[in-house]
């Protein structure tokens, strides 16, 4: 589950990079919808999953502190 969450967070981060640099939304381009108007239902599901995975990945802060405290 953690690898899946991390993978979706990375995909979301890369998507935001494309939005920030080129004003182009990869998720909407692949799954339909328009980033300036309305997203497709599938795109909204992907955005929701990425957000939930971001919340799940917050726990990596405590895991990383455990290994760097040595």
N, CA and C atoms as an extended XYZ file, in Angstrom:
210
Properties=species:S:1:pos:R:3:atomname:S:1:resname:S:1:resid:I:1 pbc="F F F"
N         0.820       -1.196        0.000 N   UNK     1
C         0.000        0.000        0.000 CA  UNK     1
C         0.865        1.261        0.000 C   UNK     1
N         1.971        1.220        0.741 N   UNK     2
C         2.835        2.398        0.831 CA  UNK     2
C         3.469        2.714       -0.525 C   UNK     2
N         3.894        1.692       -1.261 N   UNK     3
C         4.501        1.934       -2.579 CA  UNK     3
C         3.474        2.492       -3.560 C   UNK     3
N         2.251        1.993       -3.492 N   UNK     4
C         1.182        2.515       -4.346 CA  UNK     4
C         0.931        3.985       -4.030 C   UNK     4
N         0.844        4.300       -2.738 N   UNK     5
C         0.608        5.682       -2.326 CA  UNK     5
C         1.748        6.581       -2.784 C   UNK     5
N         2.974        6.127       -2.585 N   UNK     6
C         4.126        6.926       -2.993 CA  UNK     6
C         4.156        7.120       -4.506 C   UNK     6
N         3.801        6.096       -5.259 N   UNK     7
C         3.769        6.195       -6.717 CA  UNK     7
C         2.748        7.246       -7.170 C   UNK     7
N         1.566        7.218       -6.574 N   UNK     8
C         0.556        8.211       -6.950 CA  UNK     8
C         0.958        9.617       -6.544 C   UNK     8
N         1.633        9.755       -5.421 N   UNK     9
C         2.105       11.077       -5.002 CA  UNK     9
C         3.149       11.598       -5.990 C   UNK     9
N         4.030       10.731       -6.450 N   UNK    10
C         5.043       11.135       -7.439 CA  UNK    10
C         4.367       11.540       -8.743 C   UNK    10
N         3.375       10.767       -9.189 N   UNK    11
C         2.633       11.122      -10.402 CA  UNK    11
C         1.960       12.478      -10.230 C   UNK    11
N         1.363       12.699       -9.062 N   UNK    12
C         0.722       13.983       -8.794 CA  UNK    12
C         1.722       15.129       -8.803 C   UNK    12
N         2.894       14.893       -8.239 N   UNK    13
C         3.921       15.937       -8.221 CA  UNK    13
C         4.400       16.259       -9.632 C   UNK    13
N         4.586       15.238      -10.445 N   UNK    14
C         4.999       15.470      -11.829 CA  UNK    14
C         3.908       16.199      -12.604 C   UNK    14
N         2.663       15.876      -12.331 N   UNK    15
C         1.559       16.571      -12.982 CA  UNK    15
C         1.574       18.055      -12.603 C   UNK    15
N         1.792       18.362      -11.321 N   UNK    16
C         1.851       19.766      -10.892 CA  UNK    16
C         3.054       20.477      -11.495 C   UNK    16
N         4.149       19.753      -11.690 N   UNK    17
C         5.304       20.342      -12.362 CA  UNK    17
C         4.934       20.768      -13.781 C   UNK    17
N         4.230       19.897      -14.495 N   UNK    18
C         3.800       20.229      -15.850 CA  UNK    18
C         2.816       21.392      -15.858 C   UNK    18
N         1.922       21.429      -14.876 N   UNK    19
C         0.973       22.543      -14.791 CA  UNK    19
C         1.720       23.843      -14.517 C   UNK    19
N         2.686       23.787      -13.609 N   UNK    20
C         3.424       24.994      -13.252 CA  UNK    20
C         4.314       25.515      -14.359 C   UNK    20
N         4.976       24.617      -15.074 N   UNK    21
C         5.905       25.047      -16.118 CA  UNK    21
C         5.235       25.341      -17.452 C   UNK    21
N         4.259       24.524      -17.814 N   UNK    22
C         3.713       24.599      -19.169 CA  UNK    22
C         2.202       24.841      -19.210 C   UNK    22
N         1.571       24.978      -18.024 N   UNK    23
C         0.114       25.125      -17.950 CA  UNK    23
C        -0.602       23.991      -18.683 C   UNK    23
N        -0.078       22.777      -18.506 N   UNK    24
C        -0.642       21.603      -19.167 CA  UNK    24
C        -0.886       20.518      -18.129 C   UNK    24
N        -2.111       20.039      -18.048 N   UNK    25
C        -2.515       19.040      -17.060 CA  UNK    25
C        -2.515       17.666      -17.722 C   UNK    25
N        -1.545       16.845      -17.365 N   UNK    26
C        -1.390       15.519      -17.964 CA  UNK    26
C        -2.579       14.618      -17.645 C   UNK    26
N        -3.042       14.651      -16.406 N   UNK    27
C        -4.164       13.784      -16.016 CA  UNK    27
C        -5.401       14.113      -16.830 C   UNK    27
N        -5.727       15.378      -16.961 N   UNK    28
C        -6.893       15.759      -17.766 CA  UNK    28
C        -6.686       15.438      -19.236 C   UNK    28
N        -5.452       15.578      -19.710 N   UNK    29
C        -5.178       15.266      -21.118 CA  UNK    29
C        -5.385       13.778      -21.398 C   UNK    29
N        -4.996       12.931      -20.451 N   UNK    30
C        -5.126       11.482      -20.664 CA  UNK    30
C        -6.553       11.011      -20.401 C   UNK    30
N        -7.157       11.503      -19.327 N   UNK    31
C        -8.446       10.965      -18.882 CA  UNK    31
C        -9.646       11.809      -19.276 C   UNK    31
N        -9.421       12.901      -19.936 N   UNK    32
C       -10.528       13.737      -20.385 CA  UNK    32
C       -10.782       14.894      -19.450 C   UNK    32
N       -11.397       15.884      -19.972 N   UNK    33
C       -11.691       17.083      -19.199 CA  UNK    33
C       -10.779       18.222      -19.611 C   UNK    33
N       -11.035       19.365      -19.049 N   UNK    34
C       -10.261       20.559      -19.357 CA  UNK    34
C        -9.847       21.183      -18.040 C   UNK    34
N        -8.556       21.434      -17.861 N   UNK    35
C        -8.058       21.945      -16.587 CA  UNK    35
C        -8.589       23.333      -16.270 C   UNK    35
N        -9.046       24.078      -17.279 N   UNK    36
C        -9.542       25.425      -17.032 CA  UNK    36
C       -11.046       25.457      -16.781 C   UNK    36
N       -11.741       24.408      -17.147 N   UNK    37
C       -13.195       24.401      -16.967 CA  UNK    37
C       -13.619       23.258      -16.069 C   UNK    37
N       -13.887       22.121      -16.647 N   UNK    38
C       -14.465       21.023      -15.891 CA  UNK    38
C       -13.685       19.742      -16.151 C   UNK    38
N       -13.361       19.015      -15.082 N   UNK    39
C       -12.659       17.749      -15.204 CA  UNK    39
C       -13.669       16.625      -15.409 C   UNK    39
N       -13.214       15.564      -16.051 N   UNK    40
C       -14.070       14.389      -16.177 CA  UNK    40
C       -14.162       13.703      -14.815 C   UNK    40
N       -15.137       12.846      -14.676 N   UNK    41
C       -15.329       12.125      -13.415 CA  UNK    41
C       -14.110       11.257      -13.108 C   UNK    41
N       -13.535       10.642      -14.129 N   UNK    42
C       -12.362        9.789      -13.925 CA  UNK    42
C       -11.172       10.632      -13.461 C   UNK    42
N       -10.989       11.807      -14.043 N   UNK    43
C        -9.907       12.693      -13.613 CA  UNK    43
C       -10.083       13.090      -12.158 C   UNK    43
N       -11.307       13.379      -11.754 N   UNK    44
C       -11.553       13.761      -10.364 CA  UNK    44
C       -11.267       12.610       -9.419 C   UNK    44
N       -11.550       11.388       -9.841 N   UNK    45
C       -11.224       10.219       -9.020 CA  UNK    45
C        -9.705       10.122       -8.855 C   UNK    45
N        -8.959       10.313       -9.942 N   UNK    46
C        -7.496       10.264       -9.861 CA  UNK    46
C        -6.979       11.361       -8.941 C   UNK    46
N        -7.485       12.581       -9.081 N   UNK    47
C        -7.063       13.674       -8.202 CA  UNK    47
C        -7.353       13.343       -6.743 C   UNK    47
N        -8.512       12.750       -6.470 N   UNK    48
C        -8.872       12.373       -5.110 CA  UNK    48
C        -7.939       11.301       -4.574 C   UNK    48
N        -7.634       10.298       -5.388 N   UNK    49
C        -6.702        9.247       -4.963 CA  UNK    49
C        -5.310        9.810       -4.678 C   UNK    49
N        -4.842       10.711       -5.526 N   UNK    50
C        -3.530       11.331       -5.310 CA  UNK    50
C        -3.539       12.094       -3.986 C   UNK    50
N        -4.589       12.833       -3.722 N   UNK    51
C        -4.685       13.572       -2.463 CA  UNK    51
C        -4.708       12.658       -1.251 C   UNK    51
N        -5.477       11.586       -1.321 N   UNK    52
C        -5.524       10.629       -0.211 CA  UNK    52
C        -4.169        9.963       -0.004 C   UNK    52
N        -3.492        9.648       -1.099 N   UNK    53
C        -2.166        9.043       -0.987 CA  UNK    53
C        -1.165       10.029       -0.388 C   UNK    53
N        -1.342       11.302       -0.668 N   UNK    54
C        -0.495       12.312       -0.044 CA  UNK    54
C        -0.669       12.302        1.468 C   UNK    54
N        -1.900       12.144        1.917 N   UNK    55
C        -2.165       12.070        3.354 CA  UNK    55
C        -1.522       10.812        3.936 C   UNK    55
N        -1.623        9.699        3.222 N   UNK    56
C        -1.007        8.449        3.684 CA  UNK    56
C         0.508        8.604        3.781 C   UNK    56
N         1.107        9.311        2.839 N   UNK    57
C         2.569        9.451        2.797 CA  UNK    57
C         3.108       10.369        3.889 C   UNK    57
N         2.253       11.082        4.589 N   UNK    58
C         2.707       11.907        5.711 CA  UNK    58
C         3.400       11.035        6.755 C   UNK    58
N         2.991        9.796        6.869 N   UNK    59
C         3.607        8.902        7.861 CA  UNK    59
C         5.068        8.630        7.562 C   UNK    59
N         5.513        8.876        6.334 N   UNK    60
C         6.923        8.659        6.002 CA  UNK    60
C         7.832        9.618        6.758 C   UNK    60
N         7.301       10.738        7.235 N   UNK    61
C         8.111       11.643        8.044 CA  UNK    61
C         8.607       10.943        9.303 C   UNK    61
N         7.731       10.215        9.980 N   UNK    62
C         8.147        9.525       11.200 CA  UNK    62
C         9.075        8.361       10.881 C   UNK    62
N         8.869        7.703        9.753 N   UNK    63
C         9.743        6.598        9.363 CA  UNK    63
C        11.123        7.132        9.012 C   UNK    63
N        11.203        8.238        8.279 N   UNK    64
C        12.499        8.770        7.881 CA  UNK    64
C        13.262        9.310        9.085 C   UNK    64
N        12.570        9.869       10.070 N   UNK    65
C        13.232       10.350       11.282 CA  UNK    65
C        13.851        9.220       12.078 C   UNK    65
N        13.241        8.063       12.053 N   UNK    66
C        13.747        6.915       12.793 CA  UNK    66
C        15.103        6.477       12.243 C   UNK    66
N        15.303        6.581       10.926 N   UNK    67
C        16.561        6.119       10.327 CA  UNK    67
C        17.633        7.208       10.275 C   UNK    67
N        17.251        8.467       10.310 N   UNK    68
C        18.238        9.527       10.233 CA  UNK    68
C        18.699       10.002       11.600 C   UNK    68
N        18.089        9.524       12.670 N   UNK    69
C        18.432        9.975       14.021 CA  UNK    69
C        19.687        9.302       14.548 C   UNK    69
N        20.292        8.399       13.829 N   UNK    70
C        21.471        7.664       14.325 CA  UNK    70
C        22.676        8.486       14.375 C   UNK    70
